[in-house]
Amino acid sequence: MDSLTLAQACLDDVLLAYRMDGRALSPAPHGPAQTRRAEDVRLQKGVKWVDRLEVTGDQSPGYWEQRGYDADAWIDPDDAV
């Protein structure tokens, strides 16, 4: 489970892929092979499978946040690489 704010989900570089070359992505052993991609986000926020989307009024802690990681994993462009 992971979560984004509505503002983050609406950014131009956030992508939820469910089709490729006009065809639906075929199911993988662990669910549909859908991915969410955001270029400016740390890797622990990268989601491999999406089995549902839930829109709520507040942001729920995701898998990594429940294990102590920061909920805001967006990369500051001013950070040194």
C-alpha distances in whole Angstrom, upper triangle without the diagonal:
4,7,11,14,16,18,16,15,19,20,22,20,17,17,15,17,18,21,24,27,27,26,22,20,21,18,18,18,14,13,15,15,14,13,12,15,16,19,19,16,15,14,11,10,11,8,10,10,9,10,10,10,10,13,14,17,15,12,9,8,5,5,8,10,10,12,14,13,14,12,15,14,17,20,23,26,28,27,29,28
4,7,11,13,15,12,12,16,16,19,17,14,14,13,16,17,21,23,27,27,26,23,21,22,20,19,20,16,16,16,16,14,12,10,12,13,16,16,12,13,12,9,7,9,7,11,11,10,12,11,10,10,12,13,15,13,9,8,7,4,6,8,8,10,12,13,12,12,9,11,11,13,17,20,22,25,24,26,25
4,7,9,12,10,9,13,14,17,16,13,14,13,16,18,22,24,28,27,27,24,22,24,22,22,23,19,18,18,18,15,13,11,13,12,16,15,12,13,14,12,8,10,10,13,13,12,13,12,9,9,10,10,12,10,7,7,7,6,9,10,10,12,14,15,13,12,8,10,11,12,16,19,21,24,23,26,25
4,6,8,6,6,10,11,14,13,10,12,12,16,18,21,24,27,27,27,24,23,25,24,24,25,22,21,20,19,16,14,11,12,11,14,13,11,13,14,13,9,11,11,15,15,13,16,14,11,11,10,11,12,10,7,9,10,9,12,13,12,15,17,17,14,12,9,9,10,10,14,16,19,22,21,24,24
4,5,5,6,9,10,14,14,12,14,15,18,20,24,26,29,29,29,26,26,28,27,27,29,25,24,23,23,19,17,14,14,13,16,14,13,15,17,16,13,15,15,18,19,17,18,16,13,12,9,10,10,8,7,10,11,12,15,16,14,17,19,19,17,14,10,10,12,12,15,17,19,22,22,25,25
4,5,5,6,9,12,14,11,13,14,18,19,22,25,28,27,27,25,25,27,27,28,30,26,24,23,23,19,17,14,15,14,17,16,15,18,20,19,15,17,16,20,20,17,19,16,12,11,9,10,10,10,9,13,15,15,18,19,18,20,23,22,20,18,14,13,15,14,17,19,21,24,24,27,27
4,6,5,7,10,12,10,13,15,19,21,23,25,28,28,28,27,26,29,29,30,32,29,27,25,25,21,19,15,15,13,15,14,14,17,19,19,16,17,18,21,21,19,21,19,16,15,12,13,13,13,12,15,17,17,20,20,19,22,24,23,21,18,14,13,14,12,15,16,18,21,22,25,25
4,5,5,9,9,8,11,13,16,19,22,23,26,26,27,25,24,27,27,27,29,26,24,23,22,18,16,12,11,9,12,10,10,13,15,16,12,13,14,18,19,17,20,18,15,15,13,14,14,13,12,14,15,15,18,17,17,20,22,21,18,15,12,10,11,9,12,14,15,19,19,22,22
4,6,9,9,6,8,9,13,16,18,20,23,23,23,21,21,24,24,24,26,24,22,20,19,15,13,10,10,9,12,12,12,15,16,16,12,13,13,16,16,14,17,15,12,12,11,13,14,14,12,14,16,15,18,18,18,20,22,22,19,17,14,13,13,12,15,17,18,22,22,25,24
4,6,8,7,9,11,14,17,19,21,23,23,24,22,22,25,26,27,29,27,24,22,21,18,16,12,12,11,13,13,14,17,19,20,16,16,16,19,19,17,19,17,14,15,13,15,16,16,15,18,19,19,21,22,21,24,26,26,23,21,17,16,16,14,17,18,19,22,23,26,26
4,6,6,9,12,15,18,20,21,23,23,25,23,23,26,27,27,30,27,25,23,22,18,16,12,11,9,10,10,12,15,17,18,15,15,16,19,20,19,21,20,17,18,16,18,19,18,17,19,20,19,22,22,21,25,26,25,22,20,17,15,15,12,14,15,15,19,20,23,22
4,6,8,11,14,17,18,19,20,21,23,22,22,25,26,27,30,28,26,23,21,18,16,13,11,9,10,11,13,17,18,20,17,16,17,19,21,19,22,21,19,20,19,21,22,22,20,23,23,22,24,24,24,27,29,28,25,23,20,18,17,14,15,17,16,20,21,23,23
4,6,10,12,16,17,17,19,20,22,21,20,24,25,25,28,26,24,21,19,16,13,10,8,6,6,8,10,14,15,17,14,13,15,16,18,18,21,21,18,20,20,22,23,22,20,22,22,20,22,22,22,26,26,26,23,21,19,16,15,12,13,15,14,18,19,21,20
4,7,10,13,15,16,19,20,20,19,18,21,22,22,25,23,21,18,17,13,10,7,5,4,7,9,10,13,14,15,12,11,12,14,15,14,17,17,15,17,16,19,20,20,17,19,19,17,19,19,20,23,24,24,21,19,17,15,14,12,14,16,16,20,20,23,21
4,6,10,11,13,15,16,17,15,14,18,19,19,22,20,18,15,13,10,8,5,5,7,9,12,12,15,15,16,13,11,11,12,13,12,15,15,14,16,17,20,22,21,19,20,21,18,20,20,21,24,25,26,23,21,19,18,16,15,17,19,20,23,23,25,24
4,7,9,11,15,15,15,12,12,15,15,16,19,17,15,12,11,7,6,4,7,9,12,15,14,16,16,16,13,11,10,10,10,9,12,12,11,14,15,18,21,21,19,19,20,17,18,20,21,23,24,25,23,22,19,19,18,17,19,22,23,26,26,28,26
4,6,8,11,11,11,9,8,12,13,14,17,16,14,10,9,5,6,7,8,11,14,17,17,19,17,18,16,13,11,10,10,10,12,13,13,17,18,21,24,24,22,22,23,20,21,22,24,26,27,28,25,25,23,22,21,20,22,25,25,29,28,30,28
4,7,10,10,9,6,6,9,10,12,16,15,12,8,7,5,8,9,12,15,18,21,20,22,20,21,18,15,13,12,10,9,11,12,13,16,18,22,25,25,23,24,24,21,22,24,25,27,28,30,28,28,25,25,24,23,25,28,29,32,32,34,31
4,7,6,5,4,5,9,11,14,17,17,14,11,9,8,10,12,14,17,19,23,22,24,22,24,21,18,16,14,13,13,14,16,16,20,22,25,28,29,27,27,28,25,25,27,29,31,32,33,31,31,28,28,27,26,27,30,30,34,34,35,33
4,5,5,6,6,10,13,15,18,19,16,13,11,10,12,14,14,18,19,23,23,25,23,24,22,19,17,15,15,16,17,19,20,23,25,29,31,32,30,30,30,27,27,28,31,32,33,35,32,32,30,29,28,27,28,31,30,34,34,35,32
4,6,8,9,12,16,18,21,22,20,16,14,14,15,17,18,21,22,25,26,28,26,28,26,22,21,19,19,19,21,22,23,27,28,32,34,35,33,34,34,31,31,32,34,36,37,38,36,36,33,33,31,30,30,33,32,36,36,37,34
4,7,9,12,16,18,22,22,20,16,15,14,16,18,19,22,23,27,27,29,28,29,27,24,22,20,19,19,20,21,22,25,27,30,33,34,32,33,34,31,31,33,35,37,38,39,37,36,34,33,32,31,32,35,34,38,38,39,37
4,6,9,12,15,18,19,17,13,12,12,15,17,19,22,24,28,27,29,27,28,26,23,21,18,17,17,18,19,21,24,26,30,33,34,32,32,33,30,30,32,34,35,36,38,36,36,33,33,32,31,32,35,35,39,39,40,37
4,6,9,12,16,16,13,9,9,10,13,15,17,21,23,26,26,27,25,26,24,21,18,16,14,14,14,16,17,21,23,27,30,31,29,29,29,26,27,29,31,32,33,35,33,33,31,31,30,29,31,34,34,38,37,39,36
4,7,9,13,13,11,7,6,7,10,13,15,19,21,25,24,25,22,23,21,18,15,13,11,12,13,15,17,21,23,27,30,30,28,28,28,24,24,26,28,30,30,33,30,31,29,29,27,27,29,32,33,36,35,36,34
4,6,10,11,9,6,7,9,12,16,18,22,24,27,26,27,24,24,23,20,17,14,12,13,13,16,18,22,25,28,32,32,30,29,29,25,25,27,29,30,31,33,32,33,30,31,29,30,31,35,35,39,38,39,36
4,7,8,6,4,6,9,12,16,18,22,25,27,26,26,23,23,22,19,15,12,10,11,10,14,17,20,23,26,30,30,28,27,26,23,22,25,27,27,28,31,30,31,29,30,28,29,31,35,35,39,38,39,36
4,5,5,5,6,9,12,15,18,22,24,27,25,24,21,21,20,17,14,11,9,11,11,15,18,21,25,27,31,30,28,26,26,22,21,23,26,26,26,29,28,29,28,29,27,28,30,34,34,38,36,37,34
4,6,8,9,12,15,18,20,24,26,29,26,26,22,21,21,19,16,12,10,13,12,16,19,22,26,28,32,31,29,26,26,22,20,22,26,25,25,29,28,30,28,30,28,30,31,35,36,39,38,38,35
4,7,8,11,13,16,18,22,24,26,24,23,20,18,18,16,13,10,8,10,9,13,16,19,23,25,28,27,25,23,22,18,16,19,22,21,22,25,24,26,25,27,25,27,29,32,34,37,35,36,33
4,6,8,11,14,17,21,23,26,23,23,20,19,18,16,12,10,6,7,7,10,14,17,20,23,26,26,24,22,22,18,17,20,22,22,23,26,25,27,25,26,25,26,29,32,34,37,35,36,34
4,5,9,12,15,19,22,24,22,23,20,19,18,15,12,9,6,7,7,10,13,16,20,23,26,26,24,23,23,19,19,21,23,24,25,28,26,27,25,26,25,25,28,31,32,36,34,36,33
4,7,10,13,16,19,22,20,20,18,18,16,13,10,7,6,8,9,12,14,18,21,24,27,27,24,23,23,19,19,20,23,24,25,27,25,26,24,25,23,24,25,29,30,33,32,33,30
4,7,10,14,16,19,18,18,16,16,14,11,9,7,5,6,8,10,12,15,18,21,24,24,21,21,21,18,17,19,22,23,24,26,24,24,22,22,21,21,23,26,27,31,30,31,29
4,6,10,13,15,14,15,13,13,11,8,6,5,6,7,10,12,12,15,17,20,23,22,20,19,19,16,16,17,19,21,22,23,21,21,19,19,17,17,19,23,23,27,26,27,25
4,7,10,12,11,13,11,12,9,7,5,7,8,8,12,12,11,14,15,18,21,20,17,17,17,14,15,16,17,20,21,22,19,19,16,16,14,14,16,20,20,24,23,25,23
4,7,9,8,11,10,11,9,6,7,9,11,12,15,16,15,17,18,21,23,21,19,19,19,16,17,16,18,21,21,22,19,18,16,15,13,12,14,17,17,21,20,22,20
4,6,6,9,9,11,9,8,10,12,14,15,18,18,16,18,18,20,22,21,18,19,18,16,17,16,18,21,21,21,18,16,15,13,11,9,10,13,14,17,17,19,17
4,6,8,9,12,11,10,12,14,17,18,22,22,20,22,22,24,25,24,21,22,21,19,20,18,19,23,23,22,19,17,16,14,11,9,9,12,11,15,15,16,14
4,7,9,12,10,11,14,16,19,20,23,23,21,22,22,23,24,22,19,21,19,18,19,17,18,21,21,20,17,15,14,11,9,6,5,8,8,12,12,14,13
4,6,8,7,8,11,14,17,17,21,21,19,20,20,21,22,20,17,18,16,14,15,13,14,18,18,17,13,12,11,9,6,4,5,9,11,14,12,15,13
4,6,6,7,11,14,17,18,21,22,21,22,22,23,24,21,18,18,16,14,14,11,13,16,15,15,11,10,11,9,5,6,6,10,12,14,12,14,12
4,5,5,9,11,14,16,19,20,20,22,23,24,25,23,19,19,16,14,13,11,13,16,15,15,12,12,12,12,8,10,10,14,15,18,15,16,14
4,6,8,11,13,15,18,19,18,20,21,22,23,21,17,16,13,10,9,7,10,12,11,12,9,10,10,11,8,10,12,15,18,20,17,19,17
4,6,10,12,13,16,16,15,17,18,19,20,18,14,14,12,9,9,8,10,13,13,13,10,10,9,9,7,9,11,15,17,20,18,20,18
4,7,10,11,14,15,15,17,18,20,22,20,17,16,15,11,11,11,13,15,16,16,13,14,13,13,10,11,13,17,18,21,19,21,19
4,6,7,11,12,12,15,17,19,21,20,16,15,14,11,10,11,14,15,16,18,15,16,14,15,13,14,16,20,22,25,23,25,23
4,7,10,12,14,17,19,21,24,23,20,19,17,14,13,14,17,18,18,20,18,19,18,19,16,17,19,23,24,27,26,27,24
4,6,9,11,14,17,20,23,22,19,18,17,14,13,15,18,18,19,22,20,21,19,20,19,20,22,26,27,30,29,30,28
4,6,8,11,14,17,20,20,17,16,16,13,13,16,18,18,20,22,21,21,19,20,19,20,23,26,28,31,30,31,30
4,7,10,14,16,20,20,18,17,17,14,14,18,19,19,21,24,23,23,21,22,22,23,26,29,31,34,33,35,33
4,7,10,13,17,17,15,14,16,14,15,18,19,19,21,24,22,23,20,21,21,22,26,29,31,34,33,35,34
4,7,10,13,14,13,12,14,13,15,17,18,19,21,23,22,21,18,19,20,20,24,26,28,32,31,34,32
4,6,10,11,10,10,13,12,15,18,17,18,21,22,21,21,17,19,20,21,24,27,29,32,32,34,34
4,7,9,9,10,13,14,17,19,18,19,22,23,22,21,17,18,20,20,24,26,28,31,31,34,33
4,5,7,8,12,13,17,19,17,18,21,22,21,20,16,17,20,21,24,26,29,31,31,34,34
4,7,9,13,15,19,20,18,19,23,22,22,20,16,17,20,21,24,26,28,31,31,34,34
4,6,10,12,16,17,15,16,19,19,18,16,13,14,17,18,22,23,26,28,28,31,32
4,7,9,13,14,11,13,16,16,15,13,9,11,14,15,19,21,24,26,25,28,29
4,6,10,11,9,10,13,14,13,13,9,12,14,17,20,22,26,28,27,29,29
4,7,8,5,6,9,10,10,10,7,11,12,15,19,21,24,26,25,27,27
4,6,5,6,9,10,9,10,8,11,12,14,18,21,24,26,24,26,26
4,6,5,7,9,9,11,10,13,13,16,19,22,25,27,25,27,25
4,5,5,7,5,8,8,11,10,14,16,19,22,24,21,23,22
4,5,5,5,6,6,9,10,13,16,19,22,24,21,24,23
4,6,7,9,9,13,14,17,20,22,26,27,25,27,27
4,6,9,10,14,14,17,19,22,25,27,24,25,25
4,7,9,12,12,16,18,20,23,24,21,23,23
4,6,9,8,12,14,16,20,21,18,20,20
4,5,6,10,12,14,17,18,16,19,19
4,6,9,12,14,18,19,18,20,21
4,6,9,10,14,16,14,18,18
4,6,9,12,14,13,15,15
4,6,9,12,11,14,14
4,6,9,7,10,10
4,5,5,9,10
4,6,8,9
4,6,9
4,6
4
